[in-house]
Amino acid sequence: MDTERLFGLGLEPVLTTSVLAEYLGVQVQAIYDLRTDGRGPSGIRVGREIRYRVSDVRRWLDGLHEPESSLSGRGGER
């Protein structure tokens, strides 16, 4: 099923754990560890596999941003 058809149905693409890990540049186990610790993105269990909505991954990544004030307080660097 192609992406255009999914959007036509009102569905968004989902990522596998390995695709998410590759995108983030980390090992697959790191994604599983983050989820186990409660610090990873929300996932959807499909049978034995976990899938990640692109919108959930974006929301999770947005929540990882450090506040601007913490960046300006590092040894006087700006």
Biopython code that builds the backbone (N, CA, C, O; Angstrom):
import numpy as np
from Bio.PDB.StructureBuilder import StructureBuilder

atoms = [
    (1, "MET", "N", (0.850, -1.179, 0.000)),
    (1, "MET", "CA", (0.000, 0.000, 0.000)),
    (1, "MET", "C", (0.890, 1.233, 0.000)),
    (1, "MET", "O", (1.793, 1.343, 0.829)),
    (2, "ASP", "N", (0.646, 2.162, -0.918)),
    (2, "ASP", "CA", (1.504, 3.337, -1.022)),
    (2, "ASP", "C", (1.060, 4.438, -0.058)),
    (2, "ASP", "O", (-0.056, 4.413, 0.462)),
    (3, "THR", "N", (1.954, 5.402, 0.170)),
    (3, "THR", "CA", (1.720, 6.469, 1.139)),
    (3, "THR", "C", (0.521, 7.330, 0.762)),
    (3, "THR", "O", (-0.259, 7.711, 1.635)),
    (4, "GLU", "N", (0.360, 7.645, -0.526)),
    (4, "GLU", "CA", (-0.769, 8.467, -0.952)),
    (4, "GLU", "C", (-2.096, 7.806, -0.595)),
    (4, "GLU", "O", (-3.032, 8.475, -0.158)),
    (5, "ARG", "N", (-2.169, 6.519, -0.777)),
    (5, "ARG", "CA", (-3.406, 5.801, -0.446)),
    (5, "ARG", "C", (-3.654, 5.823, 1.065)),
    (5, "ARG", "O", (-4.797, 5.948, 1.504)),
    (6, "LEU", "N", (-2.585, 5.700, 1.861)),
    (6, "LEU", "CA", (-2.744, 5.762, 3.317)),
    (6, "LEU", "C", (-3.309, 7.112, 3.738)),
    (6, "LEU", "O", (-4.232, 7.178, 4.550)),
    (7, "PHE", "N", (-2.756, 8.186, 3.186)),
    (7, "PHE", "CA", (-3.253, 9.515, 3.528)),
    (7, "PHE", "C", (-4.694, 9.673, 3.076)),
    (7, "PHE", "O", (-5.482, 10.332, 3.756)),
    (8, "GLY", "N", (-5.053, 9.086, 1.948)),
    (8, "GLY", "CA", (-6.429, 9.128, 1.466)),
    (8, "GLY", "C", (-7.388, 8.444, 2.420)),
    (8, "GLY", "O", (-8.561, 8.811, 2.495)),
    (9, "LEU", "N", (-6.905, 7.462, 3.143)),
    (9, "LEU", "CA", (-7.724, 6.752, 4.133)),
    (9, "LEU", "C", (-7.709, 7.446, 5.494)),
    (9, "LEU", "O", (-8.378, 7.005, 6.428)),
    (10, "GLY", "N", (-6.950, 8.525, 5.598)),
    (10, "GLY", "CA", (-6.837, 9.219, 6.871)),
    (10, "GLY", "C", (-5.809, 8.604, 7.792)),
    (10, "GLY", "O", (-5.786, 8.910, 8.984)),
    (11, "LEU", "N", (-4.957, 7.740, 7.261)),
    (11, "LEU", "CA", (-3.924, 7.086, 8.064)),
    (11, "LEU", "C", (-2.579, 7.739, 7.810)),
    (11, "LEU", "O", (-2.328, 8.264, 6.726)),
    (12, "GLU", "N", (-1.722, 7.705, 8.807)),
    (12, "GLU", "CA", (-0.377, 8.222, 8.618)),
    (12, "GLU", "C", (0.615, 7.062, 8.601)),
    (12, "GLU", "O", (0.325, 5.990, 9.132)),
    (13, "PRO", "N", (1.766, 7.267, 8.002)),
    (13, "PRO", "CA", (2.765, 6.200, 7.962)),
    (13, "PRO", "C", (3.260, 5.858, 9.363)),
    (13, "PRO", "O", (3.253, 6.696, 10.265)),
    (14, "VAL", "N", (3.684, 4.622, 9.522)),
    (14, "VAL", "CA", (4.290, 4.180, 10.770)),
    (14, "VAL", "C", (5.681, 3.638, 10.466)),
    (14, "VAL", "O", (5.954, 3.162, 9.364)),
    (15, "LEU", "N", (6.548, 3.722, 11.461)),
    (15, "LEU", "CA", (7.926, 3.267, 11.320)),
    (15, "LEU", "C", (8.141, 1.994, 12.126)),
    (15, "LEU", "O", (7.543, 1.813, 13.187)),
    (16, "THR", "N", (8.990, 1.121, 11.622)),
    (16, "THR", "CA", (9.407, -0.033, 12.404)),
    (16, "THR", "C", (10.483, 0.417, 13.381)),
    (16, "THR", "O", (11.031, 1.511, 13.244)),
    (17, "THR", "N", (10.781, -0.408, 14.348)),
    (17, "THR", "CA", (11.833, -0.082, 15.309)),
    (17, "THR", "C", (13.173, 0.066, 14.610)),
    (17, "THR", "O", (13.947, 0.962, 14.946)),
    (18, "SER", "N", (13.460, -0.789, 13.650)),
    (18, "SER", "CA", (14.754, -0.706, 12.963)),
    (18, "SER", "C", (14.854, 0.547, 12.102)),
    (18, "SER", "O", (15.929, 1.141, 12.017)),
    (19, "VAL", "N", (13.766, 0.966, 11.463)),
    (19, "VAL", "CA", (13.796, 2.193, 10.663)),
    (19, "VAL", "C", (13.970, 3.404, 11.576)),
    (19, "VAL", "O", (14.729, 4.317, 11.251)),
    (20, "LEU", "N", (13.279, 3.421, 12.710)),
    (20, "LEU", "CA", (13.428, 4.518, 13.666)),
    (20, "LEU", "C", (14.853, 4.596, 14.194)),
    (20, "LEU", "O", (15.428, 5.681, 14.284)),
    (21, "ALA", "N", (15.419, 3.455, 14.540)),
    (21, "ALA", "CA", (16.793, 3.422, 15.039)),
    (21, "ALA", "C", (17.769, 3.934, 13.981)),
    (21, "ALA", "O", (18.683, 4.697, 14.293)),
    (22, "GLU", "N", (17.576, 3.517, 12.745)),
    (22, "GLU", "CA", (18.446, 3.972, 11.664)),
    (22, "GLU", "C", (18.329, 5.486, 11.486)),
    (22, "GLU", "O", (19.342, 6.166, 11.324)),
    (23, "TYR", "N", (17.113, 6.016, 11.513)),
    (23, "TYR", "CA", (16.892, 7.451, 11.368)),
    (23, "TYR", "C", (17.598, 8.230, 12.471)),
    (23, "TYR", "O", (18.190, 9.279, 12.214)),
    (24, "LEU", "N", (17.535, 7.715, 13.706)),
    (24, "LEU", "CA", (18.143, 8.393, 14.845)),
    (24, "LEU", "C", (19.635, 8.126, 14.961)),
    (24, "LEU", "O", (20.327, 8.804, 15.722)),
    (25, "GLY", "N", (20.139, 7.151, 14.221)),
    (25, "GLY", "CA", (21.559, 6.819, 14.275)),
    (25, "GLY", "C", (21.944, 6.073, 15.533)),
    (25, "GLY", "O", (23.051, 6.236, 16.046)),
    (26, "VAL", "N", (21.032, 5.252, 16.033)),
    (26, "VAL", "CA", (21.305, 4.468, 17.239)),
    (26, "VAL", "C", (21.019, 2.997, 16.953)),
    (26, "VAL", "O", (20.430, 2.654, 15.928)),
    (27, "GLN", "N", (21.442, 2.144, 17.866)),
    (27, "GLN", "CA", (21.160, 0.716, 17.756)),
    (27, "GLN", "C", (19.688, 0.455, 18.087)),
    (27, "GLN", "O", (19.076, 1.194, 18.858)),
    (28, "VAL", "N", (19.137, -0.589, 17.503)),
    (28, "VAL", "CA", (17.750, -0.977, 17.772)),
    (28, "VAL", "C", (17.546, -1.180, 19.273)),
    (28, "VAL", "O", (16.509, -0.796, 19.813)),
    (29, "GLN", "N", (18.510, -1.769, 19.937)),
    (29, "GLN", "CA", (18.388, -2.018, 21.377)),
    (29, "GLN", "C", (18.211, -0.719, 22.152)),
    (29, "GLN", "O", (17.544, -0.709, 23.186)),
    (30, "ALA", "N", (18.789, 0.366, 21.679)),
    (30, "ALA", "CA", (18.633, 1.655, 22.359)),
    (30, "ALA", "C", (17.173, 2.094, 22.364)),
    (30, "ALA", "O", (16.702, 2.661, 23.350)),
    (31, "ILE", "N", (16.456, 1.841, 21.277)),
    (31, "ILE", "CA", (15.037, 2.184, 21.211)),
    (31, "ILE", "C", (14.266, 1.338, 22.224)),
    (31, "ILE", "O", (13.426, 1.858, 22.959)),
    (32, "TYR", "N", (14.550, 0.039, 22.262)),
    (32, "TYR", "CA", (13.876, -0.834, 23.236)),
    (32, "TYR", "C", (14.188, -0.399, 24.671)),
    (32, "TYR", "O", (13.304, -0.402, 25.527)),
    (33, "ASP", "N", (15.441, -0.027, 24.933)),
    (33, "ASP", "CA", (15.828, 0.417, 26.275)),
    (33, "ASP", "C", (15.096, 1.702, 26.666)),
    (33, "ASP", "O", (14.626, 1.830, 27.796)),
    (34, "LEU", "N", (14.999, 2.647, 25.737)),
    (34, "LEU", "CA", (14.278, 3.890, 26.017)),
    (34, "LEU", "C", (12.822, 3.607, 26.350)),
    (34, "LEU", "O", (12.267, 4.197, 27.278)),
    (35, "ARG", "N", (12.206, 2.712, 25.600)),
    (35, "ARG", "CA", (10.802, 2.364, 25.865)),
    (35, "ARG", "C", (10.655, 1.677, 27.217)),
    (35, "ARG", "O", (9.709, 1.958, 27.953)),
    (36, "THR", "N", (11.575, 0.782, 27.551)),
    (36, "THR", "CA", (11.526, 0.079, 28.836)),
    (36, "THR", "C", (11.639, 1.066, 29.993)),
    (36, "THR", "O", (10.977, 0.911, 31.019)),
    (37, "ASP", "N", (12.489, 2.089, 29.820)),
    (37, "ASP", "CA", (12.680, 3.113, 30.854)),
    (37, "ASP", "C", (11.553, 4.140, 30.880)),
    (37, "ASP", "O", (11.525, 4.997, 31.763)),
    (38, "GLY", "N", (10.625, 4.068, 29.929)),
    (38, "GLY", "CA", (9.540, 5.037, 29.860)),
    (38, "GLY", "C", (9.960, 6.365, 29.257)),
    (38, "GLY", "O", (9.264, 7.367, 29.419)),
    (39, "ARG", "N", (11.097, 6.382, 28.557)),
    (39, "ARG", "CA", (11.616, 7.627, 27.982)),
    (39, "ARG", "C", (11.567, 7.640, 26.463)),
    (39, "ARG", "O", (12.038, 8.590, 25.837)),
    (40, "GLY", "N", (11.005, 6.604, 25.866)),
    (40, "GLY", "CA", (10.967, 6.500, 24.411)),
    (40, "GLY", "C", (9.656, 6.983, 23.828)),
    (40, "GLY", "O", (8.749, 7.371, 24.563)),
    (41, "PRO", "N", (9.555, 6.960, 22.516)),
    (41, "PRO", "CA", (8.319, 7.389, 21.861)),
    (41, "PRO", "C", (7.199, 6.376, 22.074)),
    (41, "PRO", "O", (7.446, 5.194, 22.315)),
    (42, "SER", "N", (5.969, 6.863, 21.981)),
    (42, "SER", "CA", (4.809, 5.979, 22.069)),
    (42, "SER", "C", (4.827, 5.030, 20.892)),
    (42, "SER", "O", (5.187, 5.415, 19.779)),
    (43, "GLY", "N", (4.444, 3.812, 21.130)),
    (43, "GLY", "CA", (4.411, 2.820, 20.071)),
    (43, "GLY", "C", (3.078, 2.113, 20.008)),
    (43, "GLY", "O", (2.268, 2.193, 20.932)),
    (44, "ILE", "N", (2.864, 1.423, 18.913)),
    (44, "ILE", "CA", (1.648, 0.643, 18.707)),
    (44, "ILE", "C", (2.075, -0.796, 18.494)),
    (44, "ILE", "O", (2.881, -1.089, 17.611)),
    (45, "ARG", "N", (1.539, -1.681, 19.294)),
    (45, "ARG", "CA", (1.871, -3.095, 19.130)),
    (45, "ARG", "C", (0.998, -3.677, 18.026)),
    (45, "ARG", "O", (-0.229, -3.599, 18.073)),
    (46, "VAL", "N", (1.655, -4.255, 17.041)),
    (46, "VAL", "CA", (0.978, -4.939, 15.941)),
    (46, "VAL", "C", (1.499, -6.368, 15.965)),
    (46, "VAL", "O", (2.579, -6.656, 15.449)),
    (47, "GLY", "N", (0.721, -7.256, 16.568)),
    (47, "GLY", "CA", (1.201, -8.614, 16.779)),
    (47, "GLY", "C", (2.367, -8.590, 17.750)),
    (47, "GLY", "O", (2.236, -8.101, 18.872)),
    (48, "ARG", "N", (3.496, -9.111, 17.327)),
    (48, "ARG", "CA", (4.687, -9.124, 18.181)),
    (48, "ARG", "C", (5.592, -7.930, 17.951)),
    (48, "ARG", "O", (6.576, -7.748, 18.668)),
    (49, "GLU", "N", (5.269, -7.118, 16.961)),
    (49, "GLU", "CA", (6.108, -5.986, 16.575)),
    (49, "GLU", "C", (5.557, -4.674, 17.126)),
    (49, "GLU", "O", (4.380, -4.578, 17.473)),
    (50, "ILE", "N", (6.417, -3.676, 17.201)),
    (50, "ILE", "CA", (6.017, -2.339, 17.621)),
    (50, "ILE", "C", (6.208, -1.410, 16.433)),
    (50, "ILE", "O", (7.228, -1.457, 15.746)),
    (51, "ARG", "N", (5.216, -0.571, 16.204)),
    (51, "ARG", "CA", (5.288, 0.441, 15.146)),
    (51, "ARG", "C", (5.150, 1.803, 15.791)),
    (51, "ARG", "O", (4.539, 1.936, 16.851)),
    (52, "TYR", "N", (5.718, 2.818, 15.150)),
    (52, "TYR", "CA", (5.732, 4.172, 15.688)),
    (52, "TYR", "C", (5.105, 5.125, 14.683)),
    (52, "TYR", "O", (5.572, 5.226, 13.549)),
    (53, "ARG", "N", (4.042, 5.830, 15.092)),
    (53, "ARG", "CA", (3.459, 6.855, 14.230)),
    (53, "ARG", "C", (4.469, 7.988, 14.072)),
    (53, "ARG", "O", (5.134, 8.374, 15.034)),
    (54, "VAL", "N", (4.578, 8.509, 12.874)),
    (54, "VAL", "CA", (5.506, 9.611, 12.618)),
    (54, "VAL", "C", (5.178, 10.789, 13.529)),
    (54, "VAL", "O", (6.089, 11.433, 14.048)),
    (55, "SER", "N", (3.895, 11.083, 13.732)),
    (55, "SER", "CA", (3.511, 12.208, 14.598)),
    (55, "SER", "C", (3.949, 11.975, 16.046)),
    (55, "SER", "O", (4.348, 12.922, 16.722)),
    (56, "ASP", "N", (3.883, 10.737, 16.532)),
    (56, "ASP", "CA", (4.325, 10.430, 17.892)),
    (56, "ASP", "C", (5.836, 10.591, 18.031)),
    (56, "ASP", "O", (6.323, 11.071, 19.055)),
    (57, "VAL", "N", (6.570, 10.191, 17.007)),
    (57, "VAL", "CA", (8.030, 10.341, 17.034)),
    (57, "VAL", "C", (8.392, 11.821, 17.041)),
    (57, "VAL", "O", (9.269, 12.240, 17.795)),
    (58, "ARG", "N", (7.723, 12.616, 16.208)),
    (58, "ARG", "CA", (7.996, 14.065, 16.181)),
    (58, "ARG", "C", (7.703, 14.700, 17.533)),
    (58, "ARG", "O", (8.487, 15.517, 18.016)),
    (59, "ARG", "N", (6.578, 14.333, 18.151)),
    (59, "ARG", "CA", (6.215, 14.877, 19.468)),
    (59, "ARG", "C", (7.266, 14.497, 20.508)),
    (59, "ARG", "O", (7.662, 15.320, 21.332)),
    (60, "TRP", "N", (7.709, 13.253, 20.462)),
    (60, "TRP", "CA", (8.730, 12.781, 21.407)),
    (60, "TRP", "C", (10.036, 13.548, 21.206)),
    (60, "TRP", "O", (10.656, 13.981, 22.178)),
    (61, "LEU", "N", (10.454, 13.718, 19.963)),
    (61, "LEU", "CA", (11.680, 14.458, 19.676)),
    (61, "LEU", "C", (11.575, 15.911, 20.119)),
    (61, "LEU", "O", (12.534, 16.466, 20.655)),
    (62, "ASP", "N", (10.417, 16.532, 19.899)),
    (62, "ASP", "CA", (10.213, 17.917, 20.343)),
    (62, "ASP", "C", (10.360, 18.033, 21.851)),
    (62, "ASP", "O", (10.858, 19.041, 22.353)),
    (63, "GLY", "N", (9.930, 17.007, 22.577)),
    (63, "GLY", "CA", (10.032, 17.017, 24.032)),
    (63, "GLY", "C", (11.452, 16.835, 24.545)),
    (63, "GLY", "O", (11.715, 17.048, 25.729)),
    (64, "LEU", "N", (12.369, 16.447, 23.670)),
    (64, "LEU", "CA", (13.758, 16.245, 24.075)),
    (64, "LEU", "C", (14.587, 17.522, 23.977)),
    (64, "LEU", "O", (15.720, 17.560, 24.456)),
    (65, "HIS", "N", (14.034, 18.564, 23.364)),
    (65, "HIS", "CA", (14.788, 19.814, 23.214)),
    (65, "HIS", "C", (15.157, 20.385, 24.570)),
    (65, "HIS", "O", (14.351, 20.382, 25.500)),
    (66, "GLU", "N", (16.382, 20.874, 24.672)),
    (66, "GLU", "CA", (16.815, 21.546, 25.882)),
    (66, "GLU", "C", (16.360, 22.997, 25.817)),
    (66, "GLU", "O", (16.319, 23.580, 24.733)),
    (67, "PRO", "N", (16.021, 23.586, 26.951)),
    (67, "PRO", "CA", (15.626, 25.000, 26.946)),
    (67, "PRO", "C", (16.786, 25.882, 26.476)),
    (67, "PRO", "O", (17.950, 25.558, 26.714)),
    (68, "GLU", "N", (16.474, 26.976, 25.823)),
    (68, "GLU", "CA", (17.493, 27.898, 25.316)),
    (68, "GLU", "C", (18.395, 28.410, 26.430)),
    (68, "GLU", "O", (19.594, 28.585, 26.217)),
    (69, "SER", "N", (17.837, 28.655, 27.620)),
    (69, "SER", "CA", (18.631, 29.216, 28.715)),
    (69, "SER", "C", (19.749, 28.275, 29.138)),
    (69, "SER", "O", (20.804, 28.739, 29.570)),
    (70, "SER", "N", (19.548, 26.961, 29.025)),
    (70, "SER", "CA", (20.595, 26.038, 29.441)),
    (70, "SER", "C", (21.756, 26.046, 28.441)),
    (70, "SER", "O", (22.890, 25.732, 28.803)),
    (71, "LEU", "N", (21.476, 26.401, 27.198)),
    (71, "LEU", "CA", (22.541, 26.459, 26.196)),
    (71, "LEU", "C", (23.409, 27.692, 26.390)),
    (71, "LEU", "O", (24.616, 27.631, 26.157)),
    (72, "SER", "N", (22.832, 28.797, 26.807)),
    (72, "SER", "CA", (23.610, 30.018, 26.967)),
    (72, "SER", "C", (24.430, 30.026, 28.246)),
    (72, "SER", "O", (25.325, 30.859, 28.387)),
    (73, "GLY", "N", (24.155, 29.128, 29.179)),
    (73, "GLY", "CA", (24.874, 29.075, 30.436)),
    (73, "GLY", "C", (26.093, 28.168, 30.420)),
    (73, "GLY", "O", (26.645, 27.880, 31.482)),
    (74, "ARG", "N", (26.531, 27.708, 29.256)),
    (74, "ARG", "CA", (27.649, 26.766, 29.181)),
    (74, "ARG", "C", (28.958, 27.517, 28.983)),
    (74, "ARG", "O", (29.355, 27.780, 27.848)),
    (75, "GLY", "N", (29.617, 27.858, 30.055)),
    (75, "GLY", "CA", (30.959, 28.415, 29.965)),
    (75, "GLY", "C", (31.048, 29.698, 29.168)),
    (75, "GLY", "O", (32.097, 29.997, 28.597)),
    (76, "GLY", "N", (29.982, 30.453, 29.118)),
    (76, "GLY", "CA", (30.013, 31.727, 28.436)),
    (76, "GLY", "C", (29.910, 31.649, 26.930)),
    (76, "GLY", "O", (29.980, 32.681, 26.263)),
    (77, "GLU", "N", (29.744, 30.454, 26.362)),
    (77, "GLU", "CA", (29.599, 30.323, 24.920)),
    (77, "GLU", "C", (28.220, 30.805, 24.492)),
    (77, "GLU", "O", (27.246, 30.619, 25.221)),
    (78, "ARG", "N", (28.129, 31.415, 23.329)),
    (78, "ARG", "CA", (26.835, 31.872, 22.803)),
    (78, "ARG", "C", (26.693, 31.508, 21.374)),
    (78, "ARG", "O", (25.670, 31.809, 20.759)),
]
sb = StructureBuilder()
sb.init_structure("model")
sb.init_model(0)
sb.init_chain("A")
sb.init_seg("    ")
for serial, (resi, resn, name, xyz) in enumerate(atoms, 1):
    if name == "N":
        sb.init_residue(resn, " ", resi, " ")
    sb.init_atom(name, np.array(xyz, "f"), 0.0, 1.0, " ", f" {name:<3s}", serial, name[0])
structure = sb.get_structure()
